[in-house]
Amino acid sequence: MITGTAQLEYIGMNEAEASDEEHMIIVNVPVRMLGDSEGIVAADVITDKGAVILPAGVDITFFESNMDDLISKMEAHGITHVLLQMTQQLSDRDIDEIIENVYSAGEALISKEKASDIVKGVDNLFHAIRENEISSEVVNSVTNMSSDITEDILKQPSVAFSLGRVREADEYTFVHSFNVAVLTGFLANKLFPDNREFLQKIITGGLLHDMGKAKISPAVLNKPGALDQDEFREMKRHPVLGMTLAMNSGIRDEEILAVIGCHHEKWSGKGYPMGRRGMDIPLSARITAVADVFDALTAKRVYKNPMSSRNAISIILKDAGVHFDLSIARELLVSLGLYPPGSIVSLSDGRTGVVVSGSGKDLVRPVVMIKRPHKKDDLSSPTFVDLKSAAGGLRISNYIGHAEKRELGYEL
Ligand SMILES: [Fe+2]
């Protein structure tokens, strides 16, 4: 189990992710798919008379211009598959391209522009709190944004590839608030489908959940690494500070206040500020606690690399019943699937792609966006494969790694 109390407790839980860094795998690629493949021939391809058609060690993309001839030749000799050694970590350029394509194909849940506006709204709110200029108008401008997120989630109930990568500590809280709001909304919508009112309240709570941190000293808030006892005591004030700020600016709704005040309570009763236990912790806060920790684990910070969504899910599941409500932790797994959005996977036909939306109840068959080989003049649109309806038993053959959450292109 994870000890400690704040999300900062998860610093240092950066588990052995090194294995995600470099992956050479050998894939048995059907001959007809060679034109769409990249990799090094792993074993000589020889005819039954012993003539070498394709020597081991050669880069298959060298044959790009006469691939059709090569394929015909192999098929004529009854060769159906070629072993290719592939480097499976996609480059930054590949990932950027894929993300652009995800947005342009409308697969992202929330547009980059909208996400950026919401993050700016949370930033303005924090700024106003720090300057003692908080007003119900500033808070309302943030809460109004929650209706936009609510409608987007009701339209697209599967978790899609989106959200931001955080560059600097100071920006973290704003992007984190947005991410928590969206993921909380997803989980709430899965648990209580089409309950627009609850959804909007919990999303509002997600956007505001850390607003008390605006009153925490920046030296503590932005400290890279673990906090000492005094600093931690200071940090632990933020739920109560946040509730007070919210009430002073006119928020009376109990669900919203519960998210702000109770998102660090733990199922075991060992959380803060009140040490509430189990079902005594308001439901909206129990859902937010899962989203909060998930985003903290998968965020890139100056002092830690992002954890993959898969590993974050498994940590949360291990801690279910102690830190988290078991049924909500399970819902996280069901919502995101075994291959959460952002997972880089290879398919059984040898192609590589990035999972762009969750798989719902079918944990192993998400929607994958296929990485196209870089070919000159290839202006065709990206290919999305929904494995639930893909022909020929196409399936994920390997989990390769994960694409980091990307930045929103938002400069502070
Ligand atoms: Fe918090």
Residues whose N, C-alpha, C, O or C-beta is under 5 A from the ligand:
A	BS01	LIG	H209 D210
